[in-house]
């Protein structure tokens, strides 16, 4: 059960190639309907890049701790 929960949380992270990317796009479109579409796309891209970066740093730190910690 904890593995399924962890995978669900990981899948919601706004990261490329995960479902969080589509959730973030829908959330930005729903929460900012009056913002110009180009600005919404920029906000979405920055959000997904930030999520991808956080996931990448987390994986790198986990691998470092696994092999050198």
N, C-alpha and C positions, 0 to 999 in steps of 0.2 A: 504494500500500500504506500509506503514512503517513497519507493522508487517511482511509482506512477505519479505521485504528487510532485516530486522533483522534476520529472519530465514535463509535466503540465506547466510548471512555473518557467522552466527553461524555454518551452515552446512559445510562451507569451512575451518573451523579451523582444523588443523591437529591433530585430537583427535580420540582415539579409538571409534569405533561404529558410526562414522560420515563419510560422503563422503570425507572429507578433508584427511582422512587417505589414501585413494586410489589416491587422487590428489597428495599428498606428495610423495607417492611411485613412481608414474609416473614421477614427476618432478625430483626426485633424479636420477632415471634411465636415463632420457633424458639429464640432465645437467652434469652428471658425467659418461660418457660411458667408460672412460679409467681407472677409479678407480676400484680396486679389488672388486668383488661382496660382500665379507665379510665386507669390509669397508663401502660400500654403504648401506648394511643392518644395520650396526651400526649407520651410520648417520641418516638413516630413523627412526630407533628405538628411537634415542635421540630426533629427531625432533617431533615425535608423543608423546613421554613422556613429552616433554616441553609444547606442545600444550594442552595435557590432564591436566597437572598441572596448567597451566594458567586458563583453563576453570573451574577446580575444585576450585581454589582460588577465582575466580570471583563469582561462585555460593555461596560459603561459605560467602563471604563478603556481597553479596546481601541479603542472609537470615539473617545474623547478623543485617544488617541495617534495614531490614523489621521488625524484632521482637524486637530489642533492641535499635534502633535508633530513 
